């Protein structure tokens, strides 16, 4: 088994304009000698990020991108740990803090323009060069969420964070899923402090250089940060910085991590911008997210495990359908939100249409081998699944910002970190431990352990021994969900059974709902960012 056969080559990435792979030899499009730690839950990520940012000193650099940011979000829950304070203090110590925050759409459409603008203004007032970036396709967004910290005199400490967690409200939740006290408004089903499930990857080793290159390519794009005359005037009136200053010279990749050889490949989405505009580092766009997933799914033989905010659409469903029809032993298990985050017709019903399309195609293609679940906390409140995780055959595993939909695969900017771990001949130990760690939480197993804790290396595998084989894993999820569903259906008699999984079925839409939701689904929720010739080919991940 060659673990790297699962990864894209430079040619397969399909973007000759990027310098992302310049430090990699030949057709290699990944780095070796890394250590990647999945940080499950926003509270886990924020606590580590706080410590890492607080230890920065003069001459260090901090680069970040964000889809949504709240200046007052507390990374630890304590006063003084607010995002603006932690980054502001770093810059005042002489750390070079640079950031690109998506400018966002109008807040009346449930977007974050005011909050993102406030974060940018407050950080600029503290001396940090954090800019509002609207270099996107019409109706699109910059959805990448990354932080890079490089220490001038300690390259072995360099770290990059990649995943689904924004520096904003509602993300600081933990394994108990009581929600972030600094909460966003979600649909009523989620309550006053919506429970939130999310994952970020902490990367050390040479791949930190690659994540930094992703930031540098966007920062050094000479295109104006916005072409909108109202935004331009607004920034002028508020005296906001609109011109990125030159970055310091990029230092060589950090050294390999002793005792670890995680191979890390970065996958991205950039759209075709149209109308004479283009990213100089991705002319016509980059769709390595779609290509990477499609190649990996084509190799999967036993199990595809997904945790995702969205699982939408016929074209994404087709990728799974083909694999399920080709491989009669393949199981697909997905964990998604029980309800959409907003309950208005324009938000909820089109998203239900997208989910229905994908779920029906998959379940009809392989009855008994596809299962979709939501999760709830122990009080019965639905947990909003915001994670973007996929594990295939316990070999290829990704944590990123991209969702399983056409928007993420073609239209918005996205970034995902794929890991293959060749330390075992027949699987990637990193991928298996990631899958079992997530499963242990959802099944309420007695020892939900840190997958990187060296003091208990075998405890997770012992607790989850009955979930290692795909058929057993599929059955364990089904049995747990069936028990909890039956308990709810019976009126909750006696003690609540262990587990958090609830079985989901394809949403039912009447003909009028379906007709009214097609246009908003196609053009607002799940648009296509590919050039016209590629659209006509139909396939999202084709080479």
N, C-alpha and C positions, 0 to 999 in steps of 0.2 A: 504494500500500500504506500503510495507516494502522497503525502498530505498536501504538498504544493500543487498537485494536479487539480485540486479544487479551486485554486486561485486564478484570477485573470492574469494573463501576460500583459506586457506593455501594449502590444498590438491589440489585444482583446479589450483593453480599457477604451480604445477608440478615440483618444484625444491626443493628437500629436503636438498640440500647442502648449500643454502643461509642462512645467519643469518638476512636477512632483516626483517623478521616477528617475531624475537625472543622477542621483547618488546611488542608484541600483544598477548592477551590471547586466549587460545583455538585455534579454527580454524579461528579467525579473522586475516585478512591480510590487514588491513587498520588502520589509526589513526583517532581519533575524536577530536573535539574542535579546528579546524583550521580555518583560514581565507585565502581564495585564491582570488587574484585579477588578472584578465586577463589584461595584458599589451599589447594592440593592437598597433602595429607598433614598429619598431626598435628604433626610436627616443624616444618614451615613455620609453621603457625599458632601453636604454642606459643612459638617463638622471637620472632615479632613481638609476641605478647601480652606476653611478658616485658619487652621493650623499652618498650612503651607503658605498662605498669603502673609500671615503674621510673621513668619520667619524670613521673609524676603528683606534684602538690604540694598544699599546703594550699588548700582551697577547691574542688578538683576533686572529681568524683563518679565512682564506679564502681558500676554495677548489674549483677547477674548472676543467671541462673537455671541450674539444672543438674539433670539426671536422675540422674547418678552423679558423686560426687566423692571423690577420695583426697587427704588432706591432704599426704601425702609425695610425690606425683607431681612429678617435677622437670621444669620447663618447658624447660630447656636441657640437662639431664643433669648439670649441675654442682651441687655443694652450695650451698645458699642460694637455689636457684631453685625450691624446693618451693612448691606452691600456697599452703599456709598461711603460709609465710614471705613470699612476694611480696605477698599481700593483707594480711597482718598488718603488714608494714613500711609499706605504703601508708596504712593507717588510722592508724598511729602518727605518720606525717608530717602528719596533718591532713586526709587524703582521706576523704570520706564514702563508706564501703564498705557497700553493702547487697546482700543476696543471698537468694534463695529456692531451697532445695534440696529436691527431692522426698524425703519421709521414707522412702519405699521399703517394700517388703514384706519378710517374713522371709527372712534370708539362707539358711536351709536350702532355700528354693525357688529358689536361684540369684539372689537379689536382693541389695541392697546396704545394708540398713538400718544395720548396724553402721558401715560406712565413712562413709556419709552423716551419721550421727549424730556420729561422731568429728570430721569436718570442721567441722560446725556448732559443736560444743563448743569446738574449738581456736580457731576464728576469733572466736567470742564472747569467749573468754578474752583474745584480743589486742585487743579493743575493737570489732571489726567486727560489725555487726548482720546476721548471716547466719542465717536461720531455717529450720526444717524445716516444709515445707508439705505437708499431706495433704488439701487441699481438692479432692478428686478424686471421680470416680464409683467406686462399689464395684468393686474389682479393677482400677482404672485407675491412671494415673500422670501426673505432670507431666513431659513429654518434651521441652519446649522447652530449647534450649541457646543462650543469648545472653549477651554481655557488652557493656555500653555504657560508654564512657569519655568524659566531657565535661570539658574543661579550662576553668576559670573565665575565664581571660584569653586563651585561644587557641581560639575556636570553630572556626576553620578546621582545627584538628587533631582535632576530635571524631571518634570512630570507634565503629562498632557491628559486632560479629561475630555472625553468624547461621549455623547449619548443623547438622552432625551430630556434632560433636566435643565430648565431655564433658571436664571437667577431672579426668581419672582415669587409672588404669593402662591400659596396652596401646595408648593412642592415639598415643604419640610414635614413630611410624614414619616412614620417608621413602621415596623413590623406589626404593630397593634392596629394600625389604620384607624386612628381617631381623627385624622386630618391635621392640617397646619392651622394653628390659631390665627395666623394672618391669611385669611381665606379669600378666595375668589368666589363670585356667585356662579354656581352651576345650576342645572335643572333641579327642581324641588326634590326629586328622589334622593339626591345626595346629601341633603340636610344643610345645616348652617356652616359646618366645617367639613367639606367634602373629603372623604378618605381618598388617598392618592397613591397609586402604585407606579414606581418608576425605577429606572436603572441608568447608571453612568459607568463608564469604563475608565479606570485609572491606568495610564500607560507610562512605564519607565523603560529606558533603553533607547536605541537608535530611532524608533518610530516617533519619538517626540519631535525630531527634526522634520519628519514628514507632516505631522499635524501643524507645525509652525509654518511650513511651506504653504499649506492650504490658506492660512491666515495671510501670509505675505502676498500671495497672488491676488487676493481680493483687495488688500490694502493698497497695493501698488497699481491697481487698475486706474489709468488716467481719466476715465470717464467721470464727469461730475457726479457727486453723490445723489443729486436729484436734478431732474429736468423740469420739474413742476414749478411754474412761476410763483404760485402761492406759497409753496414750501420754501422756495428760495428767498422770497421777501420776508417770510416769517423768521427764517434763520438770521437774516440780516438784522431785523428789528431786535431780536434777542441777542445779537452779537455772538452767535454760535460759530464755532470753528467749522468751516466747510471744506477745508483743503488738508488732506492728510500730509503730515510732515514726513520727511525721509526716515526710514527705519535704520537702526544700526545694522552693520554688516552681520549676516547670519553666521553663527559659529558652527563648527562641524557637529555631526550627530553625537549624542552622548554615547559613552562606552556601553558595550553589551552588559547585561545584568548577570553576574556570576550565578551559575546554577539554574538559569532559566533560558529557554530558547523558544519562546512564543514567537511565531511568525505573524506579523501584523500587516494587513493590506487595508489601505484606506479606499473606500468607495464613495463616489460623490454623484450628486445630480446638479447640473446647471442647465437652464432652459436655453432654447434658441430664442434670442431676444427680439429678432425681427426689426423691420423699419430702419435698416442701416446701422443698428447698434449691434454690438457683440462683445463678449468677454474676450480680451486678448489671450487669456489662458485657456479658453474653451470655446473656440469659434464654432458656431452651430450648436453649442451645448455639450455637456458630458452626461452620459447615462450609464456610468459604471455601476451604480446601484442596481439598476435593472439588469445589466449584463451579469453582474456578480451573482445576484440571486438566481437568475435563470440558469447560469452554468451550474451552480450548486444544486438546485432542484433537479436538474437533469441527471446528476450523479447520485442523488439520494435513493437508497434502496429500502430502508427500513423505517425511518422515523423523521418527520419534520415537526419540530415544536416551535410554536410562534406565540409571543406575547406582543400585542399590538393595539394601538389606539383605534386604528381603522383597518378593516379587512374588506375592501370594496371592489366591486366592478367585475365585469365579464373578462376583461383582458388579464387582470391579475389572477382571477380564478382559473383562466385557461392554463397558466403556468403550472398550477397544481393538478388540474384535471389531466393534462398530458402525462404527468409523472405518475399519477394514481392509476391511469389506464395501462401504462407501460409496465408498472411494477406492482404485481398483485399482492406483495407482502408489505407494501408501504402503508404506514399509518400517518395521518395528519391530525395534530392536536393543536388547538388555538385557544388562547385566553384573551378576551376583548372586553370592553365596557358593556355592562348590562344595558345601560341607557346612554343616549347621546348626551353631550355636556350641556346643550341648550335644548329647551322644549318647545320653541316656536315652530310653526309649520315649516318655515323656510329652512330652519336648521335641522329639525328632526326627520321629517318625512323623506327628503332627498337622501339623507344618510342611510335611512332604513332601506331605501331602494337599492343603494349601492351594496349594502351588506347582504340583502336578499339575493342579489344577482350572484355574488361570489359564493355564498353558502349553498345555494341551490345547485349550482354547477358542481361544486365539490362533493356534496353529499349524494347527489344522484349518480355521479361517476363512480363512487366507491361506497356503497351502503355498508355500514358497519366498520368502516376504516377511517372515517372523518368524524371528529367531535369538536364542537365549539362550546366554550364555557365563559361565564362571567364569574366574578368573585364578590363576596360580601364580607364585612367584618363580623365580629361575634355578636354585635347588637342587631345584625340583619340589615345594616345600611350598605347599599352597593358601594363598591370601591371603584373609583374611576381609573381604569387601566390606561396609563399614558406611556408605558414602556414600549420600546421598539427593539425587541430581542428575537433572534431566530437561531435555532440549533438544528443542524441536519446530520443525522447518522452519528451523533456524538463526535463529529470530526470538524465541521465548519460551523463557527459560531460568530454572530455579529451582535454588537450593541451600537445603536446610532440614533440619529434624528429622523430617519426615514420611516414612513409607514407603508403598509401593503396597499397602495392605491396608485392610480395613474398620476395624480398630482405629485406625490413624492418621487415617483420614478422618472418624471419628465419635466415638471413645471416649476418647482421651487428649488432653492439651493438646499442641499442635504449633505450630511457627512456621517459615514458609518465606519466602525473599526471591526474588520474581520480578523479572527484569530484562529490559526491552526497550531496545534501543539504536538510536535512529532515525538514526544518522549515516550509514547506507547505505540506499539506496532499496528494495532487494529482500531485505535480511536484516539481522539485528543482528550487527555485528562482535563484540560481546561474546559472544553465544551461539555463534557459529561458532568463535571462538578457544577457548572453554571446551571444546567438543566435541572439537576437534582436539588440544588439549593432553592431554586424557585419552586419546584414541586413540593419540597418539604414544608414550605410556608403554606401553600395552598391546601395541603393535606393535613395540616396541624400535627405533623410528626413531632415527637417529644424533643428532639434535639435539632433545632434549626441553627446550624453552626456556620461560622465564618469559613468560607471555602479556602481562605488563605491562612488560617490559623495553624501554624506548624506544630502546636502542642497536641492537636487532635486530628491528625491527618486522615485517619480512617473512619472517624465517627460518622460522617455524612454517608459514606458508602455502606456502612453497617446499617444505619437507620433506614436507608432507602434501597436496600438490597433487592427488594421485590419490585423495584421500578427501573432497574437497569435495562432489562430486555424490553424492546418496544411493545410487544403484545401485553406484557405485564403492566407496563406503565399506562397504556391505554385503558386497561381494565381497572387499575387503581383509581384513575381519575373518574371513570364512569361509576364505579361503586360508591365513591365518596359523594359525588354529585347526586346520585340517585337517593342515597340515605337522607341527605339534607333537603332535597326537593320533597321527598315523602313526608318528612317531619313538618315542613311548612304546609304542605297540602292537608295534613291531618290536624292543623290548628296549633302546632307547636306543643305537643304533649310531652311532659317530662323534660329530661335534660337534653340540651341541644347536642346533636351528634357532632363529632369532630369533623373538621374540614370547612372550607370556605367556597367551594366550587358550586356553581349553579349552572345546569345545562341550558343552553340556548338553542332555539330553532329559528329557521329563516323567518324574518318578519312578514306578516301578511298585510298587503296593501290592497285596497279595493281599486277598481279600474279608474275612478276619478283621482284618487290620491296618486296612483301611478302616472297618470297622464299629466297631472299638474307638477309633479316633481322631476320629470325628465330633464327639462331645461335647466332649472337651478342645480340639479345634480351634475349635469354635463358641463355647464359653463362656470358655476361658482364653486362647487365642492370638489369636483374631480376633473379639472380641465387637462388638456393635452398640451405639453410644451415642446413637442418635437417639430422639426421642420416638416413641411407638407409632404415631401416624398416618403419620409419614414412613416408618417401617419397612414399613408395609403397602403403600406405593407401590413399594417394591422398589429404586428407583434411588438410588445414593449421591450423585450429583452433580446431580440434577435441580433445577430452579428452581421 
